[in-house]
Amino acid sequence: MPHYEYFCKVCNKTFTLTLHIAEHDAENPACPHCGSHNIEQRWSTFSAVTSRKSA
């Protein structure tokens, strides 16, 4: 499942959520620190797990 990074504009904290794509598209999640929905999504890193080893 994808990890999404958010920034809360009310308490100025960054948090990460693991959501299905359908959950991400459904509604703005609430900040786990203050409960506000006044958040913005931030760019985050991407990683993939594969069965091949890199040289």
LINVEN-V631728 format. One record per backbone hydrogen bond with DSSP energy under -0.5 kcal/mol. CO is the residue of the C=O (numbers start at 0). NH is the residue of the N-H. E is the energy in kcal/mol with one decimal. If there is no record, write none. Layout:
CO:NH:E
CO:NH:E
This chain:
1:18:-1.6
3:16:-2.9
4:41:-3.2
5:14:-2.3
6:8:-0.5
6:39:-2.2
7:11:-1.0
12:7:-2.8
14:5:-3.2
16:3:-3.4
16:18:-0.7
18:1:-0.6
19:23:-2.3
20:24:-2.1
21:25:-1.1
22:26:-1.1
30:34:-1.9
35:30:-2.6
36:38:-1.8
37:8:-2.4
39:6:-2.5
41:4:-0.6
47:49:-0.6
